[in-house]
Amino acid sequence: MHGPRRLLPGRTSRRRRFDEAARTWHLSGAGLSYVVGLGDGLPRQLYWGPEIPDGAVPSLVREWREAYSFDDRLHTGAELLGELGPQFATPSLQLRHPDGAKGFAWNYRDHAVDGDALAISFTDRDLVLTLHYRLWDTGVLDRWAAIEAGAPVEVSRFDSAAWTLPHWGGYRLSHLSGEWAGEWQLRRTELPVGETVLGSRRGNTSHQANPWIALDDGTATETAGTVYSANLAWSGSWRVQLRRSAQGRVSVTGGAGQEGLRWTLREGETWTTPVYSGLFSTEGFGGASRAWHEHLRRHVMPTADEDAPVLFNSWEAVFFEVSEEKQLPLVELAARIGCEQFVVDDGWFGRRTTDNAGLGDWWHNPERFPDGLTPLADAVHKAGMRFGIWVEPEMVNADSDLYRAHPDWVLHQEGRERTELRQQMVLDYGRPEVAEWAFGWLDKLLGDNPIDYVKWDHNRPLTEVGRPGSDDPDRAYFEHVQAVYALKDRLRRAHPGVRIEGCAGGAARVDPGILRYVDQVWTSDNTDAGDRVNIQYGFSQAYPARAMGAWITDEPSGFNHRTTSLRFRFQVASAGVLAVGGDLSEWSEAELDEAAAHIALYKQLRPVVQHGAQYRLGDPEADALTGVQYVLGDRIAVLAFKTPWHCNRPLAPLRPARIPSDSRWVDEDTGETHWGAALNALGLPMRWTPADWDSAIMRLRRVQ
């Protein structure tokens, strides 16, 4: 499994100090301190919070007192919850040795510092277990673990890390849930006494849950209060388990996998977990989000410093009726309204005239593209746009030449039905010959055609995960994700100019793990602008606008038959990476002209939206008037949205965030000048119609 890759050095100094007498390690910098101590021999978190001096660390060490026989050691802050001794929470690490003995006995071996990273190693029998830490200048702490096996050992759970929270009087959990076309629903509930489990058993991150969480004492707001947050960099099945004891202490453990899996580490093998990152903020939920955004842009996403282009995707214009003849008029119209990238979606290959055939046969359909893809790509480039193509490399239809030739290449179990979802099955990328086949055709596709962009889709979860003939079939859950990462990394190195969009029937694969290998993600298949206000609000809790693909499509919406104005649709989508997905051939001249004006405005907003600090103004679940404010240097962009309201839901002024009272700002559209004090007191001077689903954009530049 993959640890973190080496990325940009940080801006600020971080320190790692080992106190041999106290047996403590102190990681500090970026306003954060994290202290690990051995105490009675077990690695424990002694402190995680605002930065403290090294001299304060010895006072954090407390002599561990024997618990009552019915108590456990949850309150001691184990770095990985174990199976041995009086530790009765769900273990983070579950092992079985060949003689039947379980668990890991922690025997400190040594530690090492490598640049910004700290590694602390322990031994037991023939195993070496290493806990890894890296503190970034963004205040994010990466943690992961690795086991080196000197002899075979069975593993049924190996989480990346466990976190312990401060002792508060109350705890509130924030997390994201949803469904297909309804992802990113923010939930905030009191964390109950006992165990709470979040996760996915689907082989992908899932529409239903996301590994991002936040915890506070119940009093934090969007702008104030202490918030602890964590996120797991893994795009397969995952599990985050929170436990609140009767004594009021909370621990969180998280990692890859799901209940019921078992695999064997072979002699000489090293198994490394995904990265589980954590941070804390004293600026409320908004401050925590901005820290995640900055970290992902600067240290995770491969091209976040670039301006993402405005793209047109032809899927909703033609669906499976895709051909060179039907694409060329759309190319002309997309260029006319100012799009910078043209993407051909599903249906260009094999016998792909419906969704029940063709996946796996990755050559152009000669009836639809008689001279291949190059003539269309050339037309797109001539129109001044980049050319993109849709692929779904992990999937295969039963009705395909590939499946007829290699039915053994799909994930399956002997004697069990092979479930087809969306009429397709999942290829077993853990088999080297399958992964090599995938690289071969993708490399040829990108090498033979002037393709600038790939939309990589993943339209179903994994079922019947197994590998007949293997003595360790549960490895397939992990190896598939590893192979997807490796394939995308290999493609990026072979074709460095190509950009990749991550898609999974919407947001079934969005997490910090996949963001290392893609340039943006598809937020949701639901493109209704009214629903998107809430969806994008939830997405922004964990992920930056630079990653958030946002389309405007035709109305009425195919999801709820809602009708909204072109202006509202464009302005909602302008809060992320703007794209157009409607049938432009059916748009009137007036609509095309209006679209061109909206896109021109977005291009002026784009640097601030895609690279600026994001402030959420209001909550769409509670407020009729909400907005998103982006700040970059001396520029501010505010996108505001009015959702349905009534007499008992007054339209309160929308006040900006973080504007000094003594500052002066000029409205870049009207030329009017505003004092910060007036904006803070009276709100932003935006004009609203009486209708629902209204929107406005305000661009401010500081002049004093």
C-alpha positions in Angstrom: 0.0 0.0 0.0 1.1 3.6 -0.6 2.5 6.1 1.9 2.7 9.7 1.0 4.8 10.9 -2.0 7.5 13.5 -1.5 6.1 16.9 -2.3 6.9 20.6 -1.9 8.9 21.7 1.1 7.0 23.8 3.5 7.2 27.5 4.1 7.6 27.5 7.9 10.0 25.8 10.2 8.8 22.5 11.8 10.7 20.9 14.6 10.9 17.3 15.9 12.5 16.9 19.4 13.2 13.7 21.2 13.6 13.9 25.0 15.4 10.7 25.9 14.9 11.1 29.6 11.1 11.6 29.3 10.8 9.3 26.3 8.8 11.8 24.4 8.8 13.1 20.8 7.5 16.7 20.2 6.5 17.7 16.7 5.8 21.4 16.4 5.3 24.2 13.9 2.6 26.0 12.0 0.9 26.8 15.3 0.6 23.1 16.2 2.2 20.7 18.7 1.8 17.0 18.8 3.5 15.0 21.5 4.0 11.2 21.6 5.3 9.4 24.7 6.2 5.9 25.6 5.4 6.0 29.3 4.9 2.4 30.3 6.2 1.3 26.9 3.1 1.8 24.8 3.2 4.8 22.3 0.6 7.3 23.4 -0.6 10.7 22.3 0.1 13.0 25.2 -0.9 16.3 23.5 -2.4 17.6 20.3 -3.3 21.2 20.1 -1.9 24.8 20.0 1.9 25.0 19.8 3.7 24.7 23.2 7.4 25.2 24.1 9.7 22.1 24.4 10.0 22.9 28.1 6.4 22.2 28.7 6.5 18.6 27.4 7.8 16.9 30.5 4.8 18.2 32.5 2.5 16.3 30.0 3.9 13.0 31.2 1.7 11.4 33.8 2.4 8.2 35.6 -0.1 5.6 34.3 -2.2 4.3 37.2 -3.6 0.8 37.2 -7.2 0.9 36.2 -10.0 -0.9 37.9 -10.4 -4.4 36.6 -13.4 -3.4 34.6 -11.9 -0.3 33.1 -9.9 0.0 29.9 -7.0 2.2 28.8 -8.9 4.4 26.3 -8.1 7.6 28.2 -4.4 7.0 27.8 -4.3 7.9 24.1 -2.9 4.8 22.3 -1.4 5.7 18.9 -2.8 2.4 17.6 -5.4 0.7 19.8 -4.2 -2.9 20.5 -5.5 -6.3 21.5 -3.3 -7.0 24.5 -3.9 -6.0 28.0 -6.9 -4.0 29.4 -7.7 -2.2 26.1 -11.3 -3.0 25.2 -12.1 -0.6 22.4 -12.1 -1.9 18.9 -8.4 -2.6 18.1 -6.8 -0.6 15.3 -4.4 -3.5 14.7 -5.6 -7.1 14.7 -3.0 -9.8 14.1 -2.8 -13.6 14.5 0.5 -15.4 14.6 1.0 -18.9 13.3 0.8 -20.4 16.8 -2.5 -18.7 17.4 -1.3 -15.9 19.5 -2.9 -12.5 18.8 -1.8 -8.9 19.0 1.4 -6.9 19.0 3.6 -6.4 22.1 5.2 -3.0 21.8 9.0 -3.1 22.3 10.6 0.2 21.4 13.5 -0.3 18.9 14.5 3.1 17.5 13.4 6.3 15.8 14.5 8.2 12.7 14.1 11.7 11.4 14.0 12.2 7.6 13.4 15.8 6.6 9.9 16.7 7.8 9.1 13.1 8.8 9.5 11.1 12.1 9.4 7.3 12.3 9.2 5.4 15.5 9.8 1.6 15.3 8.8 -1.2 17.6 9.4 -5.0 17.5 7.5 -8.1 18.5 8.5 -11.6 17.6 9.5 -11.4 13.9 7.6 -8.2 13.2 8.8 -4.5 13.0 6.0 -2.0 13.3 6.8 1.6 12.4 4.6 4.6 13.2 5.1 7.5 10.7 4.5 11.2 11.2 4.9 14.2 9.0 3.9 17.8 10.0 3.2 20.2 7.2 3.4 23.9 7.2 -0.4 24.0 6.7 -0.9 22.6 10.2 -1.9 19.2 8.8 -0.3 16.2 10.5 0.0 13.1 8.3 0.1 9.7 10.0 0.6 6.2 8.7 2.0 2.9 9.8 4.0 0.0 8.3 4.6 -3.6 9.3 7.6 -5.5 8.1 7.1 -9.3 8.5 10.0 -11.5 9.3 7.6 -14.5 9.4 4.1 -14.9 8.1 1.3 -13.3 10.1 -2.4 -13.0 9.5 -3.9 -9.5 9.5 -7.6 -8.7 9.9 -7.3 -5.0 10.6 -4.5 -2.5 10.2 -5.6 1.1 10.6 -3.4 4.0 9.7 -3.7 5.8 13.1 -5.7 6.5 16.2 -6.4 10.0 17.5 -7.4 11.0 21.0 -9.3 14.2 21.6 -9.1 16.6 24.5 -11.3 15.9 27.5 -14.4 18.1 26.9 -17.8 18.2 28.5 -19.5 17.3 25.2 -18.7 16.2 21.7 -20.3 16.9 18.4 -19.6 14.9 15.3 -19.7 16.5 11.8 -19.6 14.1 8.8 -20.8 13.9 5.2 -23.4 11.4 4.0 -25.8 11.0 1.0 -26.6 8.9 -1.9 -26.1 8.9 -5.7 -27.1 12.4 -7.0 -27.5 13.5 -3.4 -24.0 13.5 -2.0 -22.3 15.8 0.4 -25.1 16.3 3.0 -23.5 17.7 6.1 -24.7 16.0 9.3 -23.9 17.4 12.8 -25.0 15.3 15.8 -23.9 14.8 19.3 -21.5 11.9 19.5 -23.1 9.3 21.7 -21.5 7.2 24.4 -20.4 4.0 22.8 -19.0 3.3 19.3 -20.0 5.1 16.1 -18.8 3.6 12.8 -18.6 5.4 9.5 -17.4 3.7 6.3 -17.8 2.1 2.9 -17.9 -1.6 2.1 -18.3 -0.8 -1.6 -14.7 -1.0 -2.7 -14.7 2.8 -3.4 -15.1 5.8 -1.2 -18.8 5.8 -1.9 -21.7 8.3 -2.5 -23.1 7.3 0.9 -20.2 8.5 3.1 -16.9 10.3 3.0 -13.9 9.7 5.4 -13.7 13.4 6.4 -14.9 14.1 9.9 -14.8 17.0 12.3 -15.3 17.1 16.1 -16.0 20.0 18.5 -17.4 20.4 21.9 -20.8 21.5 20.6 -20.2 25.2 20.7 -18.0 25.8 17.6 -19.5 28.0 14.8 -18.5 28.6 11.2 -16.2 31.4 12.4 -15.1 30.6 16.0 -14.3 27.7 18.3 -11.9 24.7 18.4 -12.5 22.0 15.8 -10.5 18.8 15.3 -10.7 17.2 11.9 -9.4 14.2 10.1 -9.5 12.6 6.6 -8.3 9.4 5.1 -6.4 9.2 1.8 -7.9 6.0 0.5 -10.2 5.3 -2.4 -11.5 1.8 -1.6 -13.4 0.3 1.3 -12.7 2.2 4.5 -13.7 2.5 8.1 -13.6 5.2 10.7 -14.6 4.2 14.2 -15.2 6.7 17.0 -15.6 5.7 20.7 -16.8 7.9 23.5 -16.3 6.3 26.9 -18.6 6.6 29.9 -15.9 8.7 31.4 -16.2 11.2 28.6 -13.0 10.5 26.5 -13.1 10.1 22.8 -10.8 8.2 20.4 -10.9 7.9 16.7 -9.3 5.1 14.6 -9.4 4.8 10.9 -8.0 3.0 7.9 -8.5 1.0 4.8 -10.6 -2.2 4.6 -13.8 -3.5 6.1 -15.0 -6.1 8.6 -14.4 -9.7 7.7 -11.3 -9.3 5.6 -8.2 -11.4 6.3 -4.9 -11.4 4.5 -1.4 -12.8 5.3 1.8 -10.9 5.3 4.5 -13.0 3.8 8.0 -13.4 5.1 10.0 -10.3 4.1 6.9 -8.3 3.0 6.2 -4.7 4.2 2.6 -3.5 4.3 2.1 0.3 4.5 -1.2 1.8 5.3 -2.8 4.9 3.6 -2.2 8.3 5.2 -4.7 9.4 7.8 -4.3 13.2 8.2 -5.5 15.4 11.1 -5.6 19.1 11.9 -7.2 21.4 14.4 -8.5 24.9 14.1 -9.4 27.7 16.6 -11.3 29.5 13.8 -14.3 27.2 13.8 -15.5 25.0 11.0 -14.6 27.6 8.3 -11.0 27.7 9.6 -10.7 23.9 9.5 -12.0 23.9 5.9 -9.6 26.5 4.7 -6.7 24.6 6.3 -7.8 21.4 4.4 -8.2 23.4 1.1 -4.7 25.0 1.3 -3.1 21.7 2.2 -4.8 19.8 -0.6 -4.0 22.5 -3.2 -0.4 22.9 -2.1 0.7 19.5 -1.1 -1.6 16.9 -2.7 -3.3 17.9 -6.0 -0.7 17.7 -8.8 -1.6 20.8 -10.8 -3.7 22.9 -8.4 -1.5 26.0 -9.2 -2.9 26.0 -12.7 -6.1 27.7 -13.7 -8.5 24.9 -14.6 -10.1 25.6 -18.0 -13.8 26.0 -18.7 -14.9 22.8 -20.4 -17.8 21.7 -22.5 -18.9 18.0 -22.2 -21.2 16.7 -24.9 -22.9 13.9 -22.9 -26.2 15.6 -22.3 -26.3 17.0 -25.8 -26.1 13.6 -27.6 -26.0 10.8 -24.9 -25.0 7.6 -26.8 -25.7 9.2 -30.2 -22.1 10.4 -30.4 -20.4 10.8 -33.7 -17.9 13.1 -35.5 -20.8 14.5 -37.5 -22.8 15.5 -34.4 -19.8 16.7 -32.4 -18.5 19.2 -34.9 -21.4 21.7 -34.6 -21.1 21.5 -30.8 -17.4 22.3 -31.1 -18.2 25.5 -33.0 -20.9 26.5 -30.4 -18.7 25.6 -27.4 -15.9 27.8 -28.8 -18.3 30.6 -29.5 -19.5 30.9 -25.8 -15.9 30.8 -24.6 -15.3 27.2 -23.5 -11.6 26.2 -23.4 -11.9 22.5 -23.5 -14.2 20.1 -25.4 -14.8 16.6 -23.9 -16.4 13.7 -25.8 -18.1 11.5 -23.3 -19.3 7.9 -23.4 -20.2 6.2 -26.7 -17.2 6.9 -29.0 -15.6 3.3 -28.8 -16.4 -0.3 -29.8 -20.0 -1.2 -30.2 -21.0 1.3 -27.5 -24.5 2.3 -28.6 -26.1 1.6 -25.2 -24.7 1.0 -21.7 -24.9 -2.8 -22.1 -22.1 -3.3 -24.5 -18.6 -2.2 -25.5 -16.8 -1.5 -22.3 -13.4 -3.0 -22.6 -13.1 -2.6 -26.4 -11.2 0.6 -26.5 -10.9 1.5 -30.1 -12.9 4.2 -32.0 -16.2 3.1 -33.5 -15.4 3.2 -37.3 -19.0 4.0 -38.2 -19.1 7.0 -35.9 -15.5 8.2 -36.4 -14.5 6.8 -39.8 -11.1 8.4 -39.7 -10.5 8.0 -36.0 -10.5 10.6 -33.3 -7.8 12.8 -34.7 -10.0 14.8 -37.2 -12.3 15.8 -34.3 -9.4 16.6 -32.0 -7.8 18.7 -34.8 -11.1 20.6 -35.2 -11.3 21.2 -31.4 -7.7 22.5 -31.4 -8.3 24.7 -34.4 -11.2 26.3 -32.5 -8.8 27.2 -29.7 -9.8 24.5 -27.2 -8.2 21.5 -25.6 -9.5 18.1 -26.5 -10.7 15.5 -23.9 -12.1 12.0 -24.0 -14.2 9.8 -21.6 -12.9 6.4 -20.5 -13.9 3.8 -17.9 -10.8 1.6 -17.7 -11.8 -0.5 -14.7 -15.0 -1.9 -16.2 -16.1 -4.4 -18.8 -19.5 -5.4 -20.3 -20.3 -9.1 -20.8 -21.1 -8.1 -24.4 -17.5 -7.2 -25.3 -14.7 -8.8 -27.1 -12.5 -8.3 -24.0 -14.9 -10.3 -21.8 -15.4 -13.0 -24.3 -11.6 -13.4 -24.5 -10.8 -13.0 -20.8 -13.8 -13.8 -18.5 -11.3 -14.6 -15.8 -10.1 -11.0 -15.7 -13.1 -9.7 -13.6 -13.3 -9.8 -9.9 -15.3 -12.9 -9.0 -15.7 -15.8 -6.7 -15.8 -19.4 -7.8 -19.4 -20.8 -8.0 -21.0 -17.4 -7.3 -23.0 -15.3 -9.7 -21.2 -12.3 -11.2 -23.3 -9.3 -10.3 -23.7 -6.8 -13.1 -24.5 -3.2 -12.1 -25.2 -0.8 -14.9 -24.7 -3.9 -17.0 -21.0 -4.0 -16.2 -18.4 -5.9 -14.1 -15.1 -4.8 -12.5 -11.8 -5.8 -13.9 -9.3 -7.2 -11.4 -6.5 -4.7 -11.5 -4.6 -6.6 -8.8 -3.6 -9.0 -11.6 -0.5 -7.6 -13.3 -1.5 -8.7 -16.7 -4.8 -6.8 -16.4 -3.1 -3.6 -15.2 -0.5 -3.9 -18.0 -3.3 -4.3 -20.6 -5.0 -1.2 -19.3 -1.8 0.9 -19.5 -1.1 -0.5 -23.0 -4.4 0.7 -24.5 -4.4 4.0 -22.6 -0.9 4.8 -23.5 -1.7 4.0 -27.2 -4.8 6.1 -27.1 -3.0 9.1 -25.7 0.0 8.5 -28.0 -1.9 8.1 -31.2 -4.3 11.0 -30.7 -3.8 14.6 -29.7 -5.7 14.2 -26.4 -5.2 16.8 -23.7 -7.7 15.6 -21.0 -9.1 12.3 -19.8 -12.3 11.9 -17.8 -11.8 8.7 -15.9 -15.1 7.2 -14.8 -16.0 4.4 -12.3 -19.7 3.7 -12.5 -20.3 0.9 -10.0 -19.1 -0.5 -6.6 -17.2 -3.7 -6.3 -19.0 -7.0 -5.5 -17.9 -10.7 -5.3 -14.4 -9.4 -4.7 -12.1 -12.4 -5.0 -9.6 -14.2 -7.2 -10.2 -17.9 -7.7 -7.0 -19.9 -7.2 -5.5 -17.3 -4.9 -4.6 -18.4 -1.3 -5.1 -14.8 -0.2 -8.2 -13.5 -2.1 -9.0 -10.6 0.2 -5.9 -8.8 -0.9 -7.9 -7.9 -4.1 -9.8 -5.2 -2.1 -6.5 -3.4 -1.5 -4.6 -4.3 -4.7 -7.3 -2.9 -6.9 -7.0 0.5 -5.4 -3.2 0.4 -5.4 -3.2 -0.6 -9.0 -5.5 2.3 -10.0 -3.2 4.8 -8.2 -0.2 3.2 -9.9 -1.8 3.3 -13.3 -2.7 6.9 -13.1 0.7 7.8 -11.8 2.3 5.9 -14.7 0.1 7.6 -17.2 0.9 11.0 -15.8 4.6 10.4 -16.1 4.3 9.0 -19.6 2.0 11.9 -20.8 2.8 14.9 -18.5 0.7 17.3 -20.5 -2.5 15.3 -20.1 -4.9 16.3 -17.3 -7.2 13.7 -15.6 -10.7 14.2 -14.1 -11.8 11.8 -11.5 -15.4 10.6 -11.8 -17.4 7.8 -10.2 -21.0 8.2 -11.1 -20.7 11.5 -9.3 -18.7 11.5 -6.1 -18.2 7.8 -5.2 -14.4 8.3 -5.4 -13.5 11.6 -3.8 -10.8 11.6 -1.0 -7.3 12.8 -0.5 -5.9 9.6 -1.9 -7.4 10.0 -5.4 -6.6 13.7 -5.4 -2.9 12.9 -5.7 -3.5 11.5 -9.2 -6.3 13.7 -10.7 -6.6 17.4 -11.4 -10.3 17.8 -10.5 -13.2 15.6 -9.5 -16.8 15.3 -10.5 -18.9 16.5 -7.6 -22.2 14.9 -8.3 -24.3 13.6 -11.2 -27.0 16.0 -9.9 -26.5 19.2 -11.8 -29.7 20.9 -10.7 -28.5 24.4 -9.5 -30.9 24.5 -6.6 -29.6 21.1 -5.2 -26.1 22.1 -6.0 -26.1 25.0 -3.5 -26.4 22.5 -0.7 -24.2 19.8 -2.4 -21.4 22.4 -2.9 -21.7 23.6 0.7 -21.1 20.1 1.9 -18.2 19.5 -0.5 -16.5 22.6 0.7 -16.3 21.3 4.3 -13.3 19.1 3.2 -12.3 19.9 -0.4 -11.3 23.0 -2.3 -13.2 24.8 -5.1 -10.2 24.0 -7.4 -11.1 20.3 -7.2 -14.9 20.8 -7.6 -16.3 20.2 -11.1 -19.5 22.2 -11.6 -21.6 22.0 -14.7 -24.5 24.1 -15.9 -27.0 21.9 -17.8 -30.4 22.3 -19.5 -33.7 22.9 -17.7 -36.0 21.7 -16.5 -33.6 19.5 -14.4 -33.7 15.8 -15.2 -33.5 15.1 -11.5 -36.4 17.1 -10.1 -37.9 18.9 -13.1 -37.0 22.3 -11.5 -36.7 25.3 -13.7 -34.1 28.0 -12.9 -32.7 30.8 -14.9 -29.5 30.5 -16.9 -28.0 33.2 -14.8 -28.7 31.2 -11.6 -27.3 28.1 -13.0 -24.1 29.8 -14.3 -23.5 31.6 -11.0 -23.9 28.5 -8.9 -21.5 26.6 -11.1 -19.1 29.5 -11.0 -18.3 28.7 -7.4 -16.0 25.8 -8.6 -14.4 24.7 -11.8 -17.1 25.9 -14.3 -18.2 23.6 -17.1 -21.1 23.5 -19.6 -23.1 20.3 -20.3 -26.2 21.4 -22.1 -27.3 20.8 -25.7 -26.0 24.0 -27.2 -27.7 23.2 -30.5 -31.0 23.8 -28.8 -30.1 27.1 -27.2 -31.4 30.4 -28.6 -29.1 33.1 -29.9 -29.9 35.1 -26.7 -29.0 32.2 -24.5 -25.7 31.7 -26.3 -24.9 35.3 -25.9 -25.8 35.3 -22.2 -23.7 32.1 -21.7 -20.7 33.9 -23.3 -21.1 36.8 -20.9 -21.3 34.5 -17.9 -18.2 32.6 -19.0 -16.3 35.8 -19.6 -17.1 37.0 -16.1 -16.1 33.6 -14.7 -12.7 33.9 -16.3 -12.2 37.2 -14.4 -13.3 35.5 -11.2 -11.4 32.3 -11.8 -8.0 33.1 -10.1 -9.8 34.2 -6.9 -12.3 31.3 -6.9 -9.9 28.5 -7.8 -6.9 29.7 -5.7 -8.3 31.9 -3.0 -9.3 31.3 0.6 -13.0 30.3 0.9 -15.4 31.6 3.4 -19.0 30.2 3.6 -21.6 32.9 4.3 -24.7 31.3 5.8 -26.0 27.8 5.8 -28.4 26.7 3.0 -30.3 24.4 5.4 -31.1 27.4 7.6 -30.8 30.6 5.6 -32.7 31.8 2.6 -29.7 33.9 1.6 -26.3 32.3 1.5 -23.0 32.8 -0.3 -19.4 31.9 -0.8 -16.7 34.5 -0.4 -13.2 33.9 -2.0 -10.2 36.0 -1.0 -7.0 36.2 -2.9 -4.6 39.1 -2.1 -6.5 42.4 -2.5 -9.4 40.8 -4.4 -12.7 39.4 -3.1 -15.3 37.5 -5.1 -18.7 36.8 -3.5 -21.2 34.5 -5.1 -24.6 34.8 -3.4 -27.7 32.6 -3.8 -31.4 33.2 -2.7 -33.3 30.0 -2.2 -37.0 29.7 -1.5 -38.1 31.8 1.5 -41.3 32.9 3.1 -42.6 35.4 5.6 -41.3 33.5 8.6 -37.8 33.1 7.1 -36.7 36.7 6.6 -34.0 37.7 4.1 -31.3 38.9 6.4 -28.4 40.9 4.9 -25.4 38.9 3.7 -22.4 40.1 5.6 -18.8 39.5 4.3 -16.2 37.7 6.3 -12.9 39.1 7.5 -13.1 42.6 6.1 -11.2 45.1 8.3 -13.5 48.0 9.3 -10.9 50.6 8.2 -10.4 49.2 4.7 -11.9 50.6 1.5 -13.0 48.6 -1.4 -14.1 49.4 -5.0 -16.8 47.4 -6.7 -15.1 46.3 -9.9 -18.4 46.2 -11.8 -20.0 49.5 -10.7 -17.0 51.5 -9.6 -18.6 52.3 -6.3 -16.4 52.5 -3.2 -17.4 50.9 0.1 -15.9 51.1 3.6 -15.3 47.8 5.4 -17.2 49.2 8.4 -20.3 49.7 6.2 -20.1 46.3 4.6 -19.8 44.6 8.0 -22.7 46.6 9.5 -25.2 46.6 6.6 -24.1 43.7 4.5 -23.2 43.5 0.9 -25.2 45.9 -1.4 -26.8 43.3 -3.6 -30.0 43.6 -5.5 -32.6 40.8 -5.3 -35.8 40.1 -7.2 -38.9 38.8 -5.4 -38.4 35.5 -7.1 -36.9 32.3 -5.7 -33.6 31.0 -7.1 -32.0 34.3 -7.6 -28.3 35.0 -7.5 -25.7 37.7 -7.6 -21.9 38.2 -7.9 -19.9 41.0 -6.4 -16.2 41.6 -7.1 -14.3 43.9 -4.8 -10.7 45.2 -4.9 -9.1 46.7 -1.9 -7.9 50.3 -2.5 -7.0 51.2 1.2 
